[in-house]
Amino acid sequence: MTTTTEHAELAGLLAPPDSNSAKWGQSLAKGAPGITLLHTVRAATGHGGWDTVHAWIAACLRRPVLSTPGTGLYFGAPALAYAMRTAARLGPRDYEAQISALDATIDRMTERRLAAAHERITRLDRPIFAEYDLLYGMTGLGTHLRSRGDGHLLRDILTYLVRLTEPLRDRPGWWTDIAPSGESSPHYPGGHGNLGLAHGITGPLALLALTWSDGIHVPGHHTAMHRITTWLDSWRQNTAIGPWWPEAVTPAESAAGRTRQKSPLRPSWCYGTPGIAHAQHLAALATGDHDRARTAEHALLTCLTDPRQREQLTDNSLCHGTAGVRLLTHRFAARTTDSTTAEQLRTAADLLPVPRATPTEPGLLEGAAGIALALHALATDQPVTGWDTCLLLT
């Protein structure tokens, strides 16, 4: 296997550029914070130096930190705080002053956005992805607060997620009026219900399950997980190739009680069977639902062993490529209580093509930094550094 050092050199990630835009410098998905995570993990495991980490953090802080609408775990103040806190937790520098200032900004932003979200629900309006999803919404902010050990605001976010699951105008509370692209579309009149981990309801489900297992509970917490999993059960397709779920549900499909999707689409972390099964597995283990755990395990295993689904994996990335599926599966297998099933999952994941980093895209979700992080985790996995909390994997 190619080393993570070679991957970093290939993508030109060892030294930050002399200048950068705020968009690049504060993007966990595509820019400097995600690359900082790579160098942090390499330094923490003896494969790199902490001076490199510090240089990348300095690059992140060159421009004023953003906390405007559109910011979230993957962009702006939360993205910087997540990367810096990971570096401080694993390395020799504490960055205390900078992190404290970022935390204060994030707290104010979270309180404003929670108030706006509750007002929106009271008005009976539909949400947009950026209100609740992992990348830019409350699930992502909750994931950041969980990583920083903040119980108070995290409980407020969980309380909001409980309310999000309550029916709204005869639809699930997370139903949105837009298309999966995040824009209005004539192909999605009346919007849709999204099942994906990155932008759909399985992101909130995963956070609800992880916090429940952490011992952080709010009123209605268990009921909210039950609402989500019951809805997912209603859209599970039980076929000869194994269980799978559609990526989205339209009003017409909801009325008919069946999906127009003829077969499972690309297996991935962000959408598709792996991410959906992962969230349900977390919920099953949190609540002691053994049947749901077995179903999730069966769904992931049959997905990985189905040639038609494997053939749809055409890139290397964390988000929707082999790096993400391989890493998710190994994390999934580590939680699987049946040793035979766990080994079958690992074997199936290892039969997928080994992802290769390329110099075209340096970032975390779709580029070389994420691929290198996944390869490092798969090759060593000790110590588990927790960098992939931002993916809802740990």
GIUR-V869037 format. One line per field, one symbol per residue. ss: DSSP state (H for helix, E for strand, C for the rest). phi: phi as a letter, one per 20 degrees, with the letter a starting at -180 (. if undefined). A space follows every 10 residues. Layout:
ss = ???
phi = ???
This chain:
ss = CCCHHHHHHH CCCCCCCCCC CHHHHCECCC CHHHHHHHHH HHHHCCCCCH HHHHHHHHHH CCCCCCCCCC CECCECHHHH HHHHHHHHHH CCCCCHHHHH HHHHHHHHHH HHHHHHHHHH HHCCCCECHH HHCCCCCHHH HHHHHHHHCC HHHHHHHHHH HHHHCCCECC ECCCCECCCC CCCCCHHHCC CEEECCCCCC HHHHHHHHHH HHHHCCCCCC HHHHHHHHHH HHHHCEEEEC CEEEECCEEE HHHHHHCCCC CCCCCCCCCC CCHHHHHHHH HHHHHHHCCH HHHHHHHHHH HHHHHCHHHH CCCCCCCCCC CHHHHHHHHH HHHHHCCCHH HHHHHHHHHH CCCCCCCCCC CCCCCCCHHH HHHHHHHHHC CCCCCCHHHH HCCC
phi = .ffffffffg emdfcfffbb fffffcdffc cfffffggff ffffdmdadf ffgfffffff efdgfecfgo eagebngfff fffffffffe dedelgffff ffgfffffff ffffffffff fffmeeedgf fcfffcdfff fffffffeme efffffffff fgfgffgclm cgfefdedeg fndfbffcfn maddefffcd fffgfffgff fgffndccgn gfffffgfff ffffdfdecf eofbcffbce gffffembee febfegfaff cnggfffgff fgffffdmef ffffffffff ffffeegfff feedcdfffc cffffffgff ffffeffeff fgffffffff efgffcfcff befffccfff ffffffffed lcffemfegf emec
